[in-house]
Amino acid sequence: MDGVSPKFVLPETFDGVRMEITGQLGMIWELVKAPVIVPLLQLAVYICLLMSVMLLCERVYMGIVIVLVKLFWKKPDKRYKFVPIQDDEELGSSNFPVVLVQIPMFNEREVYKLSIGAASGLSWPSDRLVIQVLDDSTDPTVKQMVEMECQRWASKGINIRYQIRENRVGYKAGALKEGLKRSYVKHCEYVVIFDADFQPEPDFLRRSIPFLVHNPNIALVQARWRFVNSDECLLTRMQEMSLDYHFTVEQEVGSATHAFFGFNGTAGIWRIAAINEAGGWKDRTTVEDMDLAVRASLRGWKFLYLGDLQVKSELPSTFRAFRFQQHRWSCGPANLFRKMVMEIVRNKKVRFWKKVYVIYSFFFVRKVIAHWVTFCFYCVVLPLTILVPEVKVPIWGSVYIPSIITILNSVGTPRSIHLLFYWILFENVMSLHRTKATLIGLFEAGRANEWVVTAKLGSGQSAKGNTKGLKKFPRIFKLPDRLNTLELGFAAFLFVCGCYDFVHGKNNYFIYLFLQTMSFFISGLGWIGTYVPS
């Protein structure tokens, strides 16, 4: 015993303990896997396949309808009465309705001049137009700058009013609601809403207001957004692809078939009587625009979308701003769905099939299922089936259906078809945040009413749809201000699954998994904003 060195005893003991623990864990895994893990994972696969089929049917339906709309449907000016409002020497401007333009703002240092200047340049009689700047800024310097800009335009004869509140109760909905209470608004028939970065063309009102004037059953005319900084970086190109499908397909189909779609919160004209009848602006969710649209639709009002009436705007060009925006856009609709689903079911004024469209298609599939299936199936369940080979995923569910859905989604932005693969990986990353936000909205958890204003940088102030003068070098080597641990955690999970598939798998999923790992890792470090040449 004296000849035995202690240094050989400890490692042998440690190795024995380690092997024993590993063996016990392996036994527990084998005991639990067959009766528990395999059935649960197989059930998750079936649920994800069902959601995939639901989303596929929705996309195919939308694709068929949009083709029919483009080929056979009448144009808006043929479906509805449209007579341009002309200047009359005898009547003067009295044949023009009085229009209110509302511009809500919050610390919009970079872009406040854009919407104020564009609204002041609208081609409409000055005595029939009221511009209302609703400034909720908390920065005294910004408030002073906005007020001075309003005074500058007022000195040129523009009827522009600068309004502030003592608090931000209700956020944007509260500001819009407060603005409609002003005494000088009582004689206004219609209200146009522009966010601070939106720049309408001078003929915007002349091309939209006649639809409201001559069709008393129309409550809302919505214009399309056109993005001045879509070529700034990869992040903005990905956003353009997603939003173009929304405008090109979803809004167009809703307008043509059911005269209903979600108000986009800006670049739209409302009949004030319809707003009042629907109960006015409410701040119970972060999507006050969609809330008002659903309530107005349930009272029988119709909406009209004009795809050829476009308003310049700016996309968020930082990943942080985009994440906050997506949280609001995903959490709000889910929360509104929770609060309004029974009201929609009990409503007696709208047709049965319109109720089905609003509940199933508009809310359930697009606002809930679309996020859940993208994240749960492609980022969780599918990778887990690699670790549990007893669970099989049919190729039609893992390859064919997502391929068809992706192709159908790409019709809105044909110029970016070469970026489709990057867009898939990016959407999978964002589905993590959208799924999380959707659950928060459905269960009305802590951040359900969180409102963070999307930061805008004024990227398009000097450019008319191009990126001349913008930074064209990748920001890869810039250290992130904050690590996104959730994305980094999923990057590690997918990397482990990819390595396991590379060694033991037979389906070559590791190619997708390694690429998706890189996407989560890049997002985790906040390195999405990289310039993409057109």
Secondary structure, 3 states (H helix, E strand, C coil): CCCCCHHHHHHHHHHHHHHHHHHHHHHHHHHHHHHHHHHHHHHHHHHHHHHHHHHHHHHHHHHHHHHHHHHHCCCHHHHCCCCCCCCECCCECCCCCCEEEEEEECCCCCCHHHHHHHHHCCCCCHHHEEEEEEECCCCHHHHHHHHHHHHHHHCCCCCEEEEECCCCCCHHHHHHHHHCCCHHHCCCCEEEECCCCCECCCCHHHHHHHHHHHCCCEEEEEEEEEECCCCCCHHHHHHHHHHHHHHHHHHHHHHHHCCCCCCCCCCEEEEHHHHHHCCCCCCCCCCHHHHHHHHHHHCCCEEEEEEEEEEEECCCCCHHHHHHHHHHHHHHHHHHHHHHHHHHHHCCCCCHHHHHHHHHHHHHHHHHHHHHHHHHHHHHHHHHHHHCCCCCCCHHHHHHHHHHHHHHHHHHCHHHHHHHHHHHHHHHHHHHHHHHHHHHHHCCCCCCCCCCCCCCCCCCCCCCCCCCCCCCCCCCCCCCCCCCHHHHHHHHHHHHHHHHHHHHCCCCCHHHHHHHHHHHHHHHCCCCCCCCCC
